[in-house]
Amino acid sequence: MAMTEQEILAGLGEIIDEVAGVPADQVTPDKTFVDDLDIDSLSMVEIAVAAQDKFGVEIPDDQLKDLKTVQDVIDYVRRAGVSA
C-alpha cells in the first residue's frame, strides 16, 4: 500500500532529525534542504540512504541533486513507491 504524504513527511522528519539534528516539526514540505534546513551534501547522502531503507525506494545519486525541497523528496518517494 502506498504511503500518504503525511506518513512520508513524518518519516522524513525523523530521518532529518537523526542525521542533521533539525527538529522534525521544522521539516515542512516547503523547506529547502540547503537554505532553510542548512543540510550539507554529505548529510543529504545520509538522509537519502536512510530514506531508501525506510521507504523501500531507490534514490540514485543523479536524482539526489534534483531533490531540493522536502516536497521534492515526498513526491519522489510517492512516485517510486507506486512503481515498486
MMTF fields as JSON, N, C-alpha, C and O atoms, coordinates in Angstrom:
{
  "mmtfVersion": "1.0.0",
  "mmtfProducer": "UNKNOWN",
  "numBonds": 335,
  "numAtoms": 336,
  "numGroups": 84,
  "numChains": 1,
  "numModels": 1,
  "chainsPerModel": [1],
  "groupsPerChain": [84],
  "chainIdList": ["A"],
  "bondAtomList": [4, 2, 8, 6, 12, 10, 16, 14, 20, 18, 24, 22, 28, 26, 32, 30, 36, 34, 40, 38, 44, 42, 48, 46, 52, 50, 56, 54, 60, 58, 64, 62, 68, 66, 72, 70, 76, 74, 80, 78, 84, 82, 88, 86, 92, 90, 96, 94, 100, 98, 104, 102, 108, 106, 112, 110, 116, 114, 120, 118, 124, 122, 128, 126, 132, 130, 136, 134, 140, 138, 144, 142, 148, 146, 152, 150, 156, 154, 160, 158, 164, 162, 168, 166, 172, 170, 176, 174, 180, 178, 184, 182, 188, 186, 192, 190, 196, 194, 200, 198, 204, 202, 208, 206, 212, 210, 216, 214, 220, 218, 224, 222, 228, 226, 232, 230, 236, 234, 240, 238, 244, 242, 248, 246, 252, 250, 256, 254, 260, 258, 264, 262, 268, 266, 272, 270, 276, 274, 280, 278, 284, 282, 288, 286, 292, 290, 296, 294, 300, 298, 304, 302, 308, 306, 312, 310, 316, 314, 320, 318, 324, 322, 328, 326, 332, 330],
  "bondOrderList": [1, 1, 1, 1, 1, 1, 1, 1, 1, 1, 1, 1, 1, 1, 1, 1, 1, 1, 1, 1, 1, 1, 1, 1, 1, 1, 1, 1, 1, 1, 1, 1, 1, 1, 1, 1, 1, 1, 1, 1, 1, 1, 1, 1, 1, 1, 1, 1, 1, 1, 1, 1, 1, 1, 1, 1, 1, 1, 1, 1, 1, 1, 1, 1, 1, 1, 1, 1, 1, 1, 1, 1, 1, 1, 1, 1, 1, 1, 1, 1, 1, 1, 1],
  "groupList": [{"groupName": "MET", "atomNameList": ["N", "CA", "C", "O"], "elementList": ["N", "C", "C", "O"], "formalChargeList": [0, 0, 0, 0], "bondAtomList": [1, 0, 2, 1, 3, 2], "bondOrderList": [1, 1, 2], "singleLetterCode": "M", "chemCompType": "L-PEPTIDE LINKING"}, {"groupName": "ALA", "atomNameList": ["N", "CA", "C", "O"], "elementList": ["N", "C", "C", "O"], "formalChargeList": [0, 0, 0, 0], "bondAtomList": [1, 0, 2, 1, 3, 2], "bondOrderList": [1, 1, 2], "singleLetterCode": "A", "chemCompType": "L-PEPTIDE LINKING"}, {"groupName": "THR", "atomNameList": ["N", "CA", "C", "O"], "elementList": ["N", "C", "C", "O"], "formalChargeList": [0, 0, 0, 0], "bondAtomList": [1, 0, 2, 1, 3, 2], "bondOrderList": [1, 1, 2], "singleLetterCode": "T", "chemCompType": "L-PEPTIDE LINKING"}, {"groupName": "GLU", "atomNameList": ["N", "CA", "C", "O"], "elementList": ["N", "C", "C", "O"], "formalChargeList": [0, 0, 0, 0], "bondAtomList": [1, 0, 2, 1, 3, 2], "bondOrderList": [1, 1, 2], "singleLetterCode": "E", "chemCompType": "L-PEPTIDE LINKING"}, {"groupName": "GLN", "atomNameList": ["N", "CA", "C", "O"], "elementList": ["N", "C", "C", "O"], "formalChargeList": [0, 0, 0, 0], "bondAtomList": [1, 0, 2, 1, 3, 2], "bondOrderList": [1, 1, 2], "singleLetterCode": "Q", "chemCompType": "L-PEPTIDE LINKING"}, {"groupName": "ILE", "atomNameList": ["N", "CA", "C", "O"], "elementList": ["N", "C", "C", "O"], "formalChargeList": [0, 0, 0, 0], "bondAtomList": [1, 0, 2, 1, 3, 2], "bondOrderList": [1, 1, 2], "singleLetterCode": "I", "chemCompType": "L-PEPTIDE LINKING"}, {"groupName": "LEU", "atomNameList": ["N", "CA", "C", "O"], "elementList": ["N", "C", "C", "O"], "formalChargeList": [0, 0, 0, 0], "bondAtomList": [1, 0, 2, 1, 3, 2], "bondOrderList": [1, 1, 2], "singleLetterCode": "L", "chemCompType": "L-PEPTIDE LINKING"}, {"groupName": "GLY", "atomNameList": ["N", "CA", "C", "O"], "elementList": ["N", "C", "C", "O"], "formalChargeList": [0, 0, 0, 0], "bondAtomList": [1, 0, 2, 1, 3, 2], "bondOrderList": [1, 1, 2], "singleLetterCode": "G", "chemCompType": "PEPTIDE LINKING"}, {"groupName": "ASP", "atomNameList": ["N", "CA", "C", "O"], "elementList": ["N", "C", "C", "O"], "formalChargeList": [0, 0, 0, 0], "bondAtomList": [1, 0, 2, 1, 3, 2], "bondOrderList": [1, 1, 2], "singleLetterCode": "D", "chemCompType": "L-PEPTIDE LINKING"}, {"groupName": "VAL", "atomNameList": ["N", "CA", "C", "O"], "elementList": ["N", "C", "C", "O"], "formalChargeList": [0, 0, 0, 0], "bondAtomList": [1, 0, 2, 1, 3, 2], "bondOrderList": [1, 1, 2], "singleLetterCode": "V", "chemCompType": "L-PEPTIDE LINKING"}, {"groupName": "PRO", "atomNameList": ["N", "CA", "C", "O"], "elementList": ["N", "C", "C", "O"], "formalChargeList": [0, 0, 0, 0], "bondAtomList": [1, 0, 2, 1, 3, 2], "bondOrderList": [1, 1, 2], "singleLetterCode": "P", "chemCompType": "L-PEPTIDE LINKING"}, {"groupName": "LYS", "atomNameList": ["N", "CA", "C", "O"], "elementList": ["N", "C", "C", "O"], "formalChargeList": [0, 0, 0, 0], "bondAtomList": [1, 0, 2, 1, 3, 2], "bondOrderList": [1, 1, 2], "singleLetterCode": "K", "chemCompType": "L-PEPTIDE LINKING"}, {"groupName": "PHE", "atomNameList": ["N", "CA", "C", "O"], "elementList": ["N", "C", "C", "O"], "formalChargeList": [0, 0, 0, 0], "bondAtomList": [1, 0, 2, 1, 3, 2], "bondOrderList": [1, 1, 2], "singleLetterCode": "F", "chemCompType": "L-PEPTIDE LINKING"}, {"groupName": "SER", "atomNameList": ["N", "CA", "C", "O"], "elementList": ["N", "C", "C", "O"], "formalChargeList": [0, 0, 0, 0], "bondAtomList": [1, 0, 2, 1, 3, 2], "bondOrderList": [1, 1, 2], "singleLetterCode": "S", "chemCompType": "L-PEPTIDE LINKING"}, {"groupName": "TYR", "atomNameList": ["N", "CA", "C", "O"], "elementList": ["N", "C", "C", "O"], "formalChargeList": [0, 0, 0, 0], "bondAtomList": [1, 0, 2, 1, 3, 2], "bondOrderList": [1, 1, 2], "singleLetterCode": "Y", "chemCompType": "L-PEPTIDE LINKING"}, {"groupName": "ARG", "atomNameList": ["N", "CA", "C", "O"], "elementList": ["N", "C", "C", "O"], "formalChargeList": [0, 0, 0, 0], "bondAtomList": [1, 0, 2, 1, 3, 2], "bondOrderList": [1, 1, 2], "singleLetterCode": "R", "chemCompType": "L-PEPTIDE LINKING"}],
  "groupTypeList": [0, 1, 0, 2, 3, 4, 3, 5, 6, 1, 7, 6, 7, 3, 5, 5, 8, 3, 9, 1, 7, 9, 10, 1, 8, 4, 9, 2, 10, 8, 11, 2, 12, 9, 8, 8, 6, 8, 5, 8, 13, 6, 13, 0, 9, 3, 5, 1, 9, 1, 1, 4, 8, 11, 12, 7, 9, 3, 5, 10, 8, 8, 4, 6, 11, 8, 6, 11, 2, 9, 4, 8, 9, 5, 8, 14, 9, 15, 15, 1, 7, 9, 13, 1],
  "groupIdList": [1, 2, 3, 4, 5, 6, 7, 8, 9, 10, 11, 12, 13, 14, 15, 16, 17, 18, 19, 20, 21, 22, 23, 24, 25, 26, 27, 28, 29, 30, 31, 32, 33, 34, 35, 36, 37, 38, 39, 40, 41, 42, 43, 44, 45, 46, 47, 48, 49, 50, 51, 52, 53, 54, 55, 56, 57, 58, 59, 60, 61, 62, 63, 64, 65, 66, 67, 68, 69, 70, 71, 72, 73, 74, 75, 76, 77, 78, 79, 80, 81, 82, 83, 84],
  "secStructList": [7, 7, 7, 7, 2, 2, 2, 2, 2, 2, 2, 2, 2, 2, 2, 2, 2, 2, 2, 2, 7, 7, 7, 4, 4, 4, 7, 7, 6, 6, 7, 5, 6, 6, 6, 6, 6, 7, 7, 7, 2, 2, 2, 2, 2, 2, 2, 2, 2, 2, 2, 2, 2, 2, 2, 6, 7, 7, 7, 7, 2, 2, 2, 2, 6, 6, 7, 7, 5, 2, 2, 2, 2, 2, 2, 2, 2, 2, 2, 2, 2, 2, 2, 7],
  "xCoordList": [0.835, 0.0, 0.884, 1.88, 0.518, 1.296, 1.145, 0.075, 2.222, 2.196, 1.561, 1.627, 0.951, 0.391, 1.51, 2.605, 1.205, 2.17, 2.559, 3.724, 1.577, 1.847, 2.777, 3.67, 2.57, 3.429, 4.866, 5.82, 5.002, 6.335, 6.983, 8.154, 6.228, 6.754, 7.206, 8.272, 6.397, 6.745, 8.023, 8.903, 8.119, 9.314, 10.541, 11.622, 10.365, 11.459, 11.898, 13.089, 10.933, 11.243, 12.109, 13.071, 11.767, 12.549, 13.972, 14.935, 14.094, 15.409, 16.259, 17.425, 15.676, 16.425, 16.815, 17.901, 15.942, 16.254, 17.467, 18.392, 17.436, 18.503, 19.841, 20.879, 19.801, 21.019, 21.576, 22.774, 20.703, 21.173, 20.832, 21.252, 20.074, 19.728, 18.701, 18.563, 17.975, 16.911, 15.622, 15.204, 14.98, 13.751, 12.713, 12.488, 12.093, 11.144, 10.012, 9.501, 9.611, 8.498, 8.892, 8.028, 10.18, 10.623, 10.716, 10.919, 10.566, 10.647, 9.26, 8.397, 9.064, 7.78, 8.012, 9.126, 6.97, 7.135, 7.777, 8.452, 7.573, 8.088, 9.545, 10.115, 10.149, 11.525, 12.532, 12.362, 13.586, 14.685, 15.728, 15.924, 16.394, 17.367, 18.564, 18.988, 19.112, 20.323, 20.037, 20.654, 19.124, 18.897, 18.112, 18.493, 17.024, 16.163, 16.607, 16.576, 17.019, 17.35, 18.854, 19.293, 19.649, 21.104, 21.73, 22.56, 21.315, 21.821, 22.842, 22.559, 24.041, 25.09, 24.954, 24.126, 25.782, 25.654, 25.949, 25.335, 26.868, 27.172, 25.964, 25.609, 25.344, 24.144, 23.009, 22.218, 22.925, 21.88, 22.033, 21.042, 23.278, 23.521, 23.06, 22.421, 23.382, 22.941, 21.417, 20.832, 20.787, 19.324, 18.742, 17.765, 19.343, 18.872, 18.982, 18.06, 20.101, 20.3, 19.265, 18.668, 19.06, 18.074, 16.667, 15.863, 16.369, 15.045, 14.842, 13.744, 15.896, 15.796, 15.433, 14.578, 16.093, 15.813, 14.396, 13.66, 14.026, 12.728, 11.556, 10.555, 11.686, 10.562, 10.662, 9.729, 11.796, 11.95, 12.012, 11.549, 12.591, 12.742, 14.216, 15.009, 14.571, 15.942, 16.055, 15.26, 17.046, 17.277, 18.688, 19.669, 18.795, 20.115, 20.796, 20.13, 22.128, 22.885, 22.516, 22.448, 22.28, 21.963, 20.588, 20.322, 19.723, 18.414, 18.514, 17.749, 19.472, 19.601, 19.798, 19.239, 20.584, 20.86, 19.608, 19.562, 18.6, 17.355, 16.361, 15.354, 16.634, 15.732, 16.134, 16.937, 15.561, 15.965, 15.105, 15.578, 13.848, 12.932, 12.404, 12.52, 11.828, 11.212, 10.095, 9.925, 9.339, 8.256, 8.803, 8.164, 9.985, 10.6, 10.807, 10.553, 11.269, 11.518, 10.196, 10.084, 9.201, 7.881, 7.335, 6.876, 7.387, 6.895, 7.679, 7.105, 8.985, 9.839, 9.485, 9.326, 9.363, 9.043, 7.671, 7.49, 6.708, 5.376, 5.409, 4.789, 6.147, 6.266, 6.988, 6.551, 8.082, 8.883, 8.116, 8.196, 7.376, 6.596, 5.47, 5.125, 4.894, 3.798, 4.306, 3.628, 5.499, 6.036, 6.688, 6.958, 6.943, 7.623, 6.708, 7.119],
  "yCoordList": [-1.191, 0.0, 1.261, 1.331, 2.214, 3.449, 4.272, 4.313, 4.915, 5.765, 7.105, 7.567, 7.714, 9.049, 10.08, 9.802, 11.268, 12.361, 12.649, 12.917, 12.591, 12.856, 11.804, 12.131, 10.533, 9.462, 9.635, 9.443, 10.001, 10.222, 11.414, 11.353, 12.5, 13.694, 13.374, 13.813, 12.616, 12.25, 11.417, 11.643, 10.456, 9.615, 10.421, 10.22, 11.327, 12.194, 13.114, 13.362, 13.611, 14.446, 13.706, 14.262, 12.441, 11.616, 11.435, 11.568, 11.132, 10.911, 12.177, 12.119, 13.319, 14.581, 14.977, 15.515, 14.717, 14.988, 14.146, 14.643, 12.86, 11.934, 12.302, 12.34, 12.567, 12.813, 14.217, 14.39, 15.215, 16.601, 17.377, 18.523, 16.756, 17.438, 18.543, 19.404, 18.52, 19.515, 18.927, 17.845, 19.627, 19.088, 18.73, 19.486, 17.571, 17.07, 18.053, 18.103, 18.839, 19.774, 20.964, 21.724, 21.126, 22.181, 21.683, 22.469, 20.381, 19.798, 19.852, 19.021, 20.852, 21.025, 20.959, 21.201, 20.634, 20.43, 21.588, 21.371, 22.819, 23.968, 24.309, 25.21, 23.608, 23.908, 23.33, 22.218, 24.111, 23.595, 23.028, 23.539, 21.965, 21.309, 22.21, 22.312, 22.861, 23.653, 24.993, 25.314, 25.768, 27.13, 27.178, 27.897, 26.423, 26.508, 25.598, 25.992, 24.382, 23.404, 23.287, 22.571, 23.995, 24.031, 22.632, 22.299, 21.825, 20.462, 20.427, 20.853, 19.912, 19.864, 18.602, 17.734, 18.525, 17.425, 16.071, 15.072, 16.018, 14.752, 14.263, 13.085, 15.187, 14.824, 14.423, 13.539, 15.067, 14.709, 13.263, 12.55, 12.824, 11.436, 10.504, 9.485, 10.852, 10.042, 9.988, 8.935, 11.136, 11.202, 10.328, 9.611, 10.392, 9.582, 8.092, 7.328, 7.683, 6.268, 5.826, 4.757, 6.651, 6.326, 6.282, 5.428, 7.212, 7.24, 6.007, 5.454, 5.578, 4.364, 3.173, 2.363, 3.072, 1.966, 2.067, 1.081, 3.265, 3.463, 3.277, 2.649, 3.825, 3.818, 2.741, 2.549, 2.038, 0.965, 1.442, 0.755, 2.631, 3.154, 3.393, 3.6, 3.362, 3.617, 5.089, 5.58, 5.793, 7.186, 7.253, 7.375, 7.173, 7.226, 8.573, 9.596, 8.562, 9.79, 10.909, 12.072, 10.572, 11.617, 12.243, 13.361, 11.531, 12.08, 12.952, 13.9, 12.613, 13.283, 14.791, 15.575, 15.196, 16.629, 17.4, 18.621, 16.711, 17.369, 17.506, 18.201, 16.857, 16.898, 18.071, 17.924, 19.223, 20.467, 20.776, 21.375, 20.365, 20.665, 19.368, 18.289, 19.508, 18.361, 17.797, 16.582, 18.691, 18.25, 17.424, 16.461, 17.789, 17.016, 15.568, 14.645, 15.375, 14.015, 13.276, 12.099, 13.958, 13.34, 12.872, 11.737, 13.758, 13.403, 12.242, 11.337, 12.271, 11.206, 9.867, 8.866, 9.851, 8.611, 8.083, 6.876, 8.991, 8.564, 7.96, 6.927, 8.62, 8.077, 6.742, 5.795, 6.664, 5.439, 4.32, 3.154, 4.699, 3.707, 3.121, 1.95, 3.934, 3.473, 2.471, 1.492, 2.717, 1.835, 0.581, -0.366, 0.569, -0.578, -1.794, -2.844],
  "zCoordList": [0.0, 0.0, 0.0, 0.721, -0.789, -0.887, 0.392, 0.999, 0.782, 1.97, 1.626, 0.487, 2.622, 2.409, 2.496, 2.985, 2.011, 2.069, 3.525, 3.821, 4.425, 5.853, 6.444, 7.227, 6.07, 6.586, 6.098, 6.852, 4.826, 4.27, 4.962, 5.334, 5.137, 5.796, 7.225, 7.657, 7.946, 9.329, 9.351, 10.182, 8.438, 8.366, 7.999, 8.551, 7.07, 6.634, 7.775, 7.961, 8.529, 9.686, 10.688, 11.217, 10.951, 11.879, 11.365, 12.119, 10.079, 9.474, 9.561, 9.952, 9.196, 9.184, 10.604, 10.821, 11.566, 12.969, 13.396, 14.037, 13.023, 13.379, 12.715, 13.375, 11.417, 10.649, 10.862, 11.088, 10.789, 10.781, 12.054, 12.213, 12.957, 14.194, 14.033, 14.902, 12.911, 12.697, 13.273, 12.859, 14.228, 14.823, 13.754, 12.81, 13.922, 12.931, 12.654, 11.536, 13.665, 13.45, 12.568, 12.131, 12.31, 11.392, 9.949, 9.024, 9.771, 8.432, 7.793, 8.076, 6.921, 6.246, 4.739, 4.273, 3.973, 2.53, 1.775, 0.768, 2.249, 1.503, 1.824, 1.208, 2.771, 3.16, 2.163, 1.662, 1.886, 1.064, 2.016, 3.119, 1.574, 2.441, 2.736, 3.887, 1.716, 1.884, 2.555, 3.571, 2.011, 2.508, 3.817, 4.741, 3.901, 5.078, 6.22, 7.385, 5.876, 6.92, 7.152, 8.052, 6.333, 6.497, 6.484, 7.33, 5.506, 5.373, 4.244, 3.124, 4.552, 3.527, 2.67, 2.941, 1.637, 0.671, 1.305, 0.93, 2.249, 2.912, 3.714, 3.671, 4.442, 5.207, 4.277, 4.606, 3.119, 2.139, 1.7, 1.54, 1.505, 1.115, 2.236, 1.975, 3.474, 4.621, 4.699, 4.953, 4.476, 4.506, 3.396, 3.612, 2.212, 1.081, 1.388, 1.104, 1.965, 2.305, 3.337, 3.208, 4.356, 5.392, 4.807, 5.178, 3.884, 3.246, 2.382, 2.328, 1.707, 0.889, 1.769, 1.411, 2.929, 3.847, 4.409, 4.445, 4.843, 5.499, 4.539, 4.885, 3.338, 2.399, 1.323, 0.542, 1.282, 0.31, -1.131, -2.041, -1.335, -2.7, -2.981, -2.062, -4.242, -4.675, -5.073, -5.873, -4.514, -4.893, -5.498, -4.764, -6.829, -7.459, -7.221, -7.056, -7.207, -6.954, -7.918, -7.52, -9.172, -10.159, -9.891, -10.331, -9.177, -8.798, -7.55, -7.373, -6.692, -5.404, -5.565, -4.798, -6.551, -6.748, -7.161, -7.01, -7.676, -8.082, -6.932, -7.064, -5.823, -4.682, -3.783, -2.861, -4.074, -3.393, -2.167, -1.2, -2.219, -1.111, -0.499, -1.08, 0.677, 1.346, 0.452, 0.354, -0.196, -1.087, -2.25, -2.674, -2.775, -3.862, -3.44, -4.214, -2.208, -1.72, -1.516, -1.861, -0.959, -0.767, -2.113, -2.243, -3.12, -4.454, -5.041, -5.648, -4.86, -5.397, -4.762, -5.46, -3.431, -2.727, -3.153, -3.318, -3.328, -3.747, -5.151, -5.405, -6.069, -7.434, -7.435, -8.09, -6.711, -6.688, -5.982, -6.367, -4.947, -4.197, -5.01, -4.855, -5.879, -6.727, -7.749, -8.058, -8.273, -9.311, -8.745, -9.483, -7.43, -6.811, -6.732, -6.239]
}
